[in-house]
Amino acid sequence: MNARTLLVALTLVVLALLTWQLRWVLLVLFGAVVLAVALDVLIEKLQDHLSWPRPLSLAVVLVVLLLGGALVFQLLVPELITQVQELGNLVPTLMTKLKSMLVSNPRLMNLEESFAEQFSWDRIQPLGSQLLGVAGGAANSLIQLLLMSLLAVLLALDPLSHRQMVIAATPRPARQEMAELLDQCRLALGGWLAGMTISASSVFVLTWAGLALLKVPLALLSALVCGLLTFVPTIGPTAASLLPLAMALLVSPLLMLQVLVLRLILQNLEAFLLTPLLLRRTVNLLPTVALMAQLSLGALLGLPGVLLALPLVVVLQVGMEQVVVKQIMDRWA
């Protein structure tokens, strides 16, 4: 091994260690880029119809989002608060009903005993001491979200300057390829965000309507959870179905079966019809790649890693296609 190879290896090791130490900073920065792209999509739509300067367009978009958020807050949050309180009251009833179902079936006696051990007072009591840690983590996440939002607004205010900065930091022979790569990443990420937002909104509305027709308790809260977790494909829809199924079980097993059928129909419509239709011109993620990315980043970074896994995979997939496939593999003689 010569001196140059050793220097390159040491540099890569130092960069890897530095990246790991700054992983939360980089996560906030990437989240800000995702939010900035979402704002940029709305700004470009507005500028297509009105020839306003970018700062004015950004201000209008932010005002509309804030007003829309305030309207949604006013319409939905009081009902959500009521349903969350009801959920707290229904949880003991649900636990009692599950326990009685286990006791009534002799085959499930061992499961009932383990169930009782898992939820015994000795195991639940230490949970109170962990609430302060959870509160501290929530405060830290709130600060990170505020910083992310501020960075997103600054990036959306002048994206060309930041784009030029990245291109200028690239070696001269590769600057044209870097410009094309940034454009492709922006297009793919913007299309993915728009498609997933429409998909999640559709799932929320349809789930809310279906649960309301079936007269399932806490229909609004369950539909909101299902809509939000649509942004976490593969894992999210399955986890989101647990809440409406549990609420339906409080009424009757037949209602739980009806809710299960409803969720299966909506999940398949979203996964095999709506999402592919919305994302057909942007990027097509393989379910295995999406699931492995969520599991990997979730293990490394927790919930923020799970939430940002899919946008990161979108960017990495475009990078692989533009750099590894076109620049290396296709030119391999």
LUMTIKOL-51880 format. One record per residue (C-alpha): x, y, z. Coordinates in steps of 0.5 Angstrom, whole numbers, padded with zeros to 4 digits, always signed. Example, Ala and Ser with C-alpha at 12.3 -4.5 7.8 and 13.67 -1.06 7.14 Angstrom:
# LUMTIKOL-51880
+0025-0009+0016+0027-0002+0014
//
This chain:
# LUMTIKOL-51880
+0000+0000+0000+0003+0007-0002+0002+0013+0001-0003+0016-0003-0007+0010-0002-0006+0010+0005-0008+0018+0005-0015+0016+0001-0017+0011+0006-0015+0015+0012-0019+0021+0009-0025+0016+0008-0025+0014+0015-0025+0021+0018-0030+0023+0013-0035+0017+0016-0033+0018+0023-0035+0026+0022-0041+0024+0018-0043+0019+0024-0042+0025+0029-0046+0030+0025-0052+0025+0023-0057+0029+0027-0055+0036+0024-0055+0032+0017-0062+0029+0019-0064+0036+0020-0061+0039+0014-0064+0034+0009-0071+0035+0013-0070+0042+0011-0069+0040+0004-0075+0036+0003-0079+0041+0006-0076+0047+0002-0077+0042-0004-0085+0042-0002-0085+0049-0002-0081+0050-0008-0087+0046-0012-0092+0050-0009-0088+0057-0011-0087+0054-0018-0095+0053-0019-0096+0060-0016-0091+0063-0021-0094+0059-0027-0100+0063-0026-0098+0070-0023-0091+0073-0025-0089+0075-0018-0082+0075-0015-0080+0069-0011-0080+0072-0004-0087+0075-0005-0089+0068-0008-0086+0065-0002-0089+0069+0003-0096+0068+0000-0095+0060+0000-0093+0061+0007-0099+0065+0009-0104+0061+0005-0101+0055+0009-0101+0058+0016-0109+0060+0014-0110+0053+0012-0107+0050+0018-0111+0055+0023-0117+0053+0019-0116+0045+0020-0114+0046+0027-0120+0050+0029-0125+0045+0025-0121+0038+0027-0117+0039+0033-0123+0040+0038-0126+0034+0036-0119+0030+0036-0118+0033+0043-0125+0030+0045-0123+0023+0042-0116+0023+0045-0119+0024+0052-0124+0018+0050-0119+0014+0047-0116+0014+0054-0122+0012+0057-0123+0006+0053-0116+0003+0053-0118+0000+0060-0124-0003+0057-0121-0005+0051-0115-0009+0056-0121-0012+0060-0125-0014+0054-0118-0017+0051-0117-0021+0057-0124-0024+0058-0123-0026+0051-0117-0030+0053-0119-0033+0059-0126-0036+0055-0121-0040+0051-0117-0045+0054-0112-0045+0048-0110-0038+0050-0109-0039+0057-0102-0039+0057-0102-0033+0053-0107-0030+0058-0102-0031+0063-0096-0028+0059-0101-0022+0058-0102-0021+0065-0095-0021+0067-0093-0016+0061-0098-0011+0064-0097-0012+0071-0096-0007+0076-0089-0008+0077-0088-0007+0070-0092-0001+0069-0089+0003+0075-0082+0004+0072-0086+0007+0066-0087+0014+0070-0080+0015+0071-0079+0015+0064-0084+0020+0062-0079+0026+0064-0074+0023+0058-0080+0022+0053-0082+0030+0055-0074+0032+0054-0074+0028+0047-0080+0031+0045-0078+0038+0047-0071+0036+0043-0075+0034+0037-0079+0041+0037-0073+0045+0037-0070+0041+0031-0077+0041+0027-0077+0049+0028-0070+0049+0026-0071+0045+0020-0077+0049+0018-0073+0056+0019-0068+0052+0014-0073+0050+0009-0076+0057+0009-0068+0060+0007-0067+0055+0002-0074+0056-0001-0072+0063-0001-0066+0063-0006-0065+0056-0008-0061+0058-0014-0055+0061-0010-0055+0054-0006-0055+0050-0012-0049+0054-0015-0046+0053-0009-0046+0046-0009-0044+0046-0016-0038+0050-0015-0036+0045-0010-0036+0040-0015-0029+0039-0019-0030+0042-0026-0030+0036-0030-0036+0034-0026-0040+0040-0026-0045+0039-0031-0046+0032-0029-0048+0035-0022-0052+0040-0025-0056+0035-0028-0056+0030-0022-0059+0036-0018-0065+0037-0023-0066+0030-0023-0067+0030-0015-0071+0036-0015-0076+0033-0020-0076+0026-0017-0077+0029-0010-0082+0034-0012-0086+0029-0015-0086+0024-0010-0088+0029-0004-0094+0031-0009-0096+0024-0010-0095+0022-0003-0099+0028+0000-0105+0027-0005-0105+0019-0003-0105+0021+0004-0110+0026+0004-0115+0021+0000-0113+0015+0005-0115+0020+0011-0122+0022+0007-0124+0015+0005-0122+0012+0012-0126+0017+0016-0132+0016+0011-0132+0009+0012-0131+0009+0019-0136+0014+0020-0141+0010+0016-0139+0004+0020-0140+0008+0026-0134+0006+0029-0131+0010+0035-0126+0015+0034-0127+0015+0027-0123+0022+0026-0117+0020+0030-0117+0013+0027-0117+0016+0020-0112+0022+0021-0107+0016+0024-0108+0012+0018-0107+0018+0013-0101+0020+0017-0098+0014+0017-0099+0013+0009-0092+0017+0009-0089+0011+0012-0090+0005+0006-0090-0002+0008-0090-0001+0016-0095+0005+0016-0101+0002+0014-0101-0004+0018-0099-0001+0024-0105+0005+0023-0110-0001+0022-0109-0003+0029-0113+0003+0032-0119+0003+0028-0119-0005+0029-0118-0004+0037-0124+0001+0037-0129-0004+0033-0127-0009+0037-0130-0005+0043-0137-0006+0039-0137-0013+0036-0132-0018+0033-0137-0017+0027-0135-0010+0026-0128-0011+0027-0128-0016+0021-0132-0010+0017-0126-0005+0019-0121-0010+0017-0124-0011+0010-0125-0004+0009-0117-0003+0011-0115-0008+0006-0119-0005+0001-0116+0002+0002-0109-0001+0003-0109-0004-0004-0113+0001-0007-0107+0006-0005-0101+0001-0006-0103-0002-0013-0107+0004-0016-0107+0011-0013-0099+0011-0011-0097+0008-0018-0101+0013-0022-0099+0019-0018-0092+0017-0018-0091+0014-0025-0087+0020-0028-0082+0021-0022-0079+0015-0019-0082+0008-0017-0079+0005-0011-0079-0003-0010-0082-0005-0003-0076-0009-0001-0072-0003-0002-0077+0002+0002-0077-0003+0008-0070-0004+0008-0069+0003+0008-0074+0004+0014-0071-0001+0018-0064+0001+0017-0065+0008+0019-0070+0007+0024-0065+0002+0028-0060+0008+0027-0064+0014+0028-0070+0012+0031-0077+0015+0029-0074+0021+0025-0070+0016+0021-0076+0012+0019-0080+0019+0017-0074+0021+0012-0072+0014+0010-0077+0014+0004-0075+0021+0001-0067+0019+0002-0068+0013-0002-0071+0017-0007-0065+0022-0008-0060+0016-0007-0064+0012-0013-0063+0018-0017-0056+0019-0016-0055+0011-0017-0058+0012-0024-0055+0018-0026-0048+0017-0023-0047+0009-0022-0051+0007-0028-0050+0012-0033-0043+0014-0031-0040+0008-0029-0043+0001-0031-0046+0004-0038-0039+0006-0040-0036-0001-0038-0032-0004-0044
//
